[in-house]
């Protein structure tokens, strides 16, 4: 179960138009930090910032950013800059009006309705097909040269058909401007090619440090502890670290740790956490440590950024530990410098007390907690600021918004036939409520489906949900903080999918992606959950087109042969258990394999229960009654009987706790040979006499000396084990079986 606290909901959707045109463009101003919002106009009318989200970027023809000298024209509100936005509709009216003054024939072709559907615009010999409204609206008397109306026959020379007229427009092209743009484009391209990493951040040491005298002892004890920990650390071999960014970050941390102390561990912890968070999204993240301080603020930060060739620098100008009634509190000043705008995009103080908040910034309640708690808020803001200014995320945000609009207008409201999905899902499956099904999709050949389910549930606590065990891998998204009294309350909107496929004439289905989250109402909740299609690769990469590969993607994975993976030897120990479990199912869809595994386990459980009842229990009871085998009582080692057997189940070992006549409990092994129907005691190992709690571990210790086995193994298929240690015969009789 995954629990996320203080989540930023719908984050991808807020990185939209305002960020693209306001934050990004104004960040290009070299030495002035914009601390207030610019003034926005759309089609000549003032626009509130809150209304920006209502604008569709596809409707925009041109954006003009006025950075300076706007005060006189726009008054006090324009002192922070002005953004002039023109829609395509507005731009079209402007260029039609202007060009009509330059050509009477063009004006007559437009007519009273300004209809130019039959006119092909050609600007400086370039045929304009889409998104050209801004180019034509930019023409004025300083650039205009001429207009010529041509016929449909003449348009064939431009490979244009379907239009009755063409409008040839010639304008002046400023050579210097073109060359400047070209140079700038080449420079940007060169920078992109040279940069291997994204994002890149340099973290500096804490500048001015101070503390209340009462904190001295705690800080000195922490310094002593840190010194001991790092002095004992082994020399790291970084030669085997394959990725360059990881190697550079680790080397940076090793060098920085040579002078670690209570305060500069702030920088080390920041690198650790930020790299962990960013690498989830950007595998080429580069976050380095530098034992430098920026004494002169912005001037030093700019210099360091240039010298280290870093677009971002994280600085801690000061840190002070004060004594308050509840304990110690850290006041930490945090600055995030951005080289592109030569400004501080984060400049704020954060406080951290000694409370153990748990989760990612857990601590032991000592003075160390003050650092952890201050960083928990500060680094969240650092991540947010870098994300807001990241070009990749900005583009993804715009794409995500377009996809969301498509899901909302075309997919969510579409009435698909859900009767087939309901016919596949068993009515006896109590974990799925068919009344909750609200949307579904099918592959082209109707061999696969995915159904979306939603319901509002009664209020419950995390403990109740955990104990119900109705679903596996439940995800909970909550806006509650750890300080809320209802922090363990589970949100009351529950959604999940059921995915299914047909294989060899049989349908297999699986409940998946169970999520509890907060939704304003049922429709909003259904739409929000349906939007998960984006992260489940429903669309083609970087496009708004449905990807046919969706039906072979994340939700319909197949079992791969891990032994053929190039990293098998490197990760064999980690993968071995899963690989062994999947070996008989390679190439199958995971949905099919999972169900077959469950059916196999159920069949095995039925068989083993039958053997326990009809073979081993009568055997032990008879031994007690007859006095054979020195058995006066017995108990399973585990809650249920433990059986160790090979794949064909011809030999079954039952380790069991046996109590003898003296009350001594020992671990002994009995083997059922199905071919003969006989039970033997396996005495390869001497009786394991220990306290009851230790017997379970004794089984693994014993078997580890002659074979490879632990409780994760479904079967023990080591032929040498069975032939040499269980069934070995001497002079025609079993050596280790009574």
Secondary structure, 3 states (H helix, E strand, C coil): CEEECCCCCCHHHHCCHHHHHHHHHHCCCCCCCCCCCCEEEECCEEECHHHHHHCCHHHEEEEEEECCCCHHHHCHHHCCCEEEEEEHHHHHHHHHHHHHHHCHHHHHHHCCCCCCCCEEEEECCEECCCCCHHHHHCCCCCCEEEEEEEEHHHHHHHCCCCCCEEEEEEECCCHHHHHHHHHHHHHHHHHHHHCCCCCEEEEEEEEEEEECHHHHHHHHHHHHHHHHHHHHCCCCCCCCCCCHHHHHHHHHHHHHHHHCCCCCHHHHHHHHHHHHHHHCCCCCCEEEEECCCCCCCHHHHHHHHHHHCCCEEEEEEEEEEEEECCEEEEEEEEEEEECCCCEEEEEEEEEECCCCCCHHHCCCCCCHHHHHHHHHHHHHHHHHHHHHCCHHHHHHHHHHHHHHHHHHHHHCCCCCCCHHHHHHCCCCCCCCCHHHEEEEEECCCCCEEEEEEEEECCCEEHHHHHHHCCCCCCEEECCCCCCCCCCCEECCEEEEEEEEEEECCEEEEEEEEEEEECCCCHHHHHHHHHHHHCCCCCECCCCCCECHHHHHCHHHCECCCHHHCCCHHHHHHHHHHHHHHHHHHCCCEHHHHHHHHHHHHHHHHHHHHHHHHHHHHHHHHHHHHHCHHHCCEEEECCCCCCCEECCCCCEEEEEEEEECCCCCEEEEEEEEECCCCEEEEECCCCCEECCHHHHHHHHHHHHHCCCCCCCCCCCCCCHHHHHHHHCCEECCEECCEC
